Amino acid sequence: MDLLEKVKQLEQTHKPHKPLQPRHFAESIMQLKTREERAKALEQVPTDVRHIVRFYVASEYAKRQRKPLPDLESRKEPT
């Protein structure tokens, strides 16, 4: 299923008066497996919201790359 089919599916599940938001495009793109698929899907996003979708996708990947901070309380030396 390509991005346009997913978008049509999302449009059917949303109220007719509510337009599709950039976060919906980003959500669909994030479900794709390869970088090439994601780049191709991003090209299909309307140009007026493409930069916002690109930001959402990049932000989500940045969050996924961050490692949790170590638990400093458990590393305290006994006094």
LOZAFI-839847 format. One line per field, with one value per residue (C-alpha): residue number from 1; residue in one letter; y, z, x. Coordinates in Angstrom, 2 decimals, decimal comma, always signed. Last residue first. Layout:
BEGIN
i = [NUM/...]
aa = [a/...]
c2 = [Y/...]
c3 = [Z/...]
c1 = [X/...]
end
This chain:
BEGIN
i = [79/78/77/76/75/74/73/72/71/70/69/68/67/66/65/64/63/62/61/60/59/58/57/56/55/54/53/52/51/50/49/48/47/46/45/44/43/42/41/40/39/38/37/36/35/34/33/32/31/30/29/28/27/26/25/24/23/22/21/20/19/18/17/16/15/14/13/12/11/10/9/8/7/6/5/4/3/2/1]
aa = [t/p/e/k/r/s/e/l/d/p/l/p/k/r/q/r/k/a/y/e/s/a/v/y/f/r/v/i/h/r/v/d/t/p/v/q/e/l/a/k/a/r/e/e/r/t/k/l/q/m/i/s/e/a/f/h/r/p/q/l/p/k/h/p/k/h/t/q/e/l/q/k/v/k/e/l/l/d/m]
c2 = [+6,52/+4,07/+5,20/+6,55/+4,68/+3,76/+7,43/+8,31/+6,25/+6,64/+8,91/+7,15/+6,91/+9,29/+7,78/+7,34/+11,00/+12,07/+9,80/+11,47/+14,93/+14,08/+12,77/+15,80/+18,23/+16,51/+16,72/+20,46/+21,00/+19,02/+21,06/+23,42/+20,93/+18,30/+14,98/+12,61/+13,50/+12,46/+9,00/+8,58/+9,70/+7,30/+4,39/+5,17/+5,42/+1,94/+0,47/+2,68/+3,27/+6,70/+7,85/+7,13/+9,03/+11,93/+12,23/+12,22/+14,81/+17,12/+17,30/+15,94/+18,39/+18,14/+18,78/+15,18/+13,70/+11,36/+7,63/+8,17/+10,68/+8,22/+5,55/+8,05/+8,94/+5,27/+4,81/+7,88/+6,61/+3,30/+0,00]
c3 = [+52,52/+49,77/+46,29/+44,16/+40,92/+41,54/+41,84/+38,57/+36,45/+33,03/+30,55/+27,94/+24,48/+21,81/+18,35/+18,59/+19,47/+16,47/+14,27/+15,55/+14,95/+11,39/+10,59/+12,08/+10,31/+6,94/+7,46/+8,13/+5,05/+2,92/+4,00/+1,01/-1,35/-0,99/+0,15/-2,72/-2,55/+1,11/+0,05/-2,22/+0,56/+3,03/+0,63/-0,01/+3,73/+4,24/+6,46/+6,10/+9,22/+9,78/+6,43/+7,47/+10,74/+8,91/+6,53/+9,47/+11,26/+8,25/+8,87/+6,68/+6,49/+8,96/+7,29/+6,07/+9,53/+9,55/+8,75/+5,01/+4,92/+6,71/+4,08/+1,30/+2,98/+3,20/-0,49/-1,34/+0,76/-1,02/+0,00]
c1 = [+28,75/+27,85/+28,85/+26,07/+25,59/+21,92/+20,99/+22,70/+20,32/+21,85/+20,10/+18,05/+19,58/+18,50/+18,12/+14,35/+13,87/+15,94/+13,84/+10,68/+12,10/+13,15/+9,65/+7,91/+10,28/+9,80/+6,03/+6,32/+8,49/+6,02/+2,99/+2,62/+4,26/+1,54/+3,06/+3,95/+7,66/+7,63/+6,48/+9,51/+11,85/+10,19/+10,44/+14,12/+14,83/+13,43/+10,73/+7,66/+5,57/+7,13/+5,74/+2,16/+2,59/+4,22/+1,26/-1,11/+1,05/+0,66/-3,11/-5,90/-8,78/-11,70/-15,05/-15,41/-14,83/-11,88/-11,93/-12,30/-9,46/-7,19/-7,87/-7,23/-3,94/-2,99/-3,75/-1,68/+1,21/+1,52/+0,00]
end
